[in-house]
């Protein structure tokens, strides 16, 4: 009976394990950098938009 059943191997729980294994702090740092970059980008866009509205 064992030969008829397929055995599924699962990766260890936690962060997905791909070709390159990254520590949790590296994933968190990358996420923080992306969020910080997005916030800076949006602030710059809002400042430029306000500047263009004030200057005739």
C-alpha positions as CSV (number, residue, x, y, z in Angstrom):
1,X,0.0,0.0,0.0
2,X,2.8,2.4,0.7
3,X,3.9,2.5,-3.0
4,X,0.5,3.8,-4.0
5,X,0.6,6.9,-1.7
6,X,2.6,9.9,-2.7
7,X,4.7,11.5,0.0
8,X,4.8,15.3,0.1
9,X,7.9,16.8,1.5
10,X,7.4,20.3,3.0
11,X,9.9,23.0,3.7
12,X,10.5,24.0,7.3
13,X,8.1,26.5,8.8
14,X,9.0,30.2,8.7
15,X,10.3,32.2,5.8
16,X,10.2,30.5,2.4
17,X,13.4,28.7,1.6
18,X,14.6,29.4,-1.9
19,X,17.9,29.2,-3.6
20,X,19.4,31.8,-1.3
21,X,18.5,31.6,2.4
22,X,18.2,35.0,4.0
23,X,18.0,35.7,7.7
24,X,14.9,37.3,9.1
25,X,16.7,40.6,9.8
26,X,17.7,40.9,6.2
27,X,14.1,40.4,5.0
28,X,13.0,43.0,7.5
29,X,15.7,45.5,6.5
30,X,14.8,45.1,2.8
31,X,11.1,45.6,3.6
32,X,11.9,48.7,5.7
33,X,14.1,50.1,2.9
34,X,11.3,49.7,0.3
35,X,8.7,51.4,2.6
36,X,11.1,54.2,3.4
37,X,11.9,54.7,-0.3
38,X,8.2,54.8,-1.1
39,X,7.5,57.4,1.6
40,X,10.4,59.6,0.4
41,X,9.2,59.3,-3.2
42,X,5.7,60.4,-2.2
43,X,6.9,63.3,-0.1
44,X,9.0,64.6,-3.0
45,X,6.1,64.3,-5.4
46,X,3.8,66.2,-3.0
47,X,6.4,69.0,-2.5
48,X,6.9,69.4,-6.2
49,X,3.1,69.5,-6.8
50,X,2.7,72.2,-4.1
51,X,5.6,74.2,-5.6
52,X,4.0,74.1,-9.0
53,X,0.7,75.3,-7.7
54,X,2.2,78.3,-5.9
55,X,4.4,79.5,-8.8
56,X,2.3,81.2,-11.5
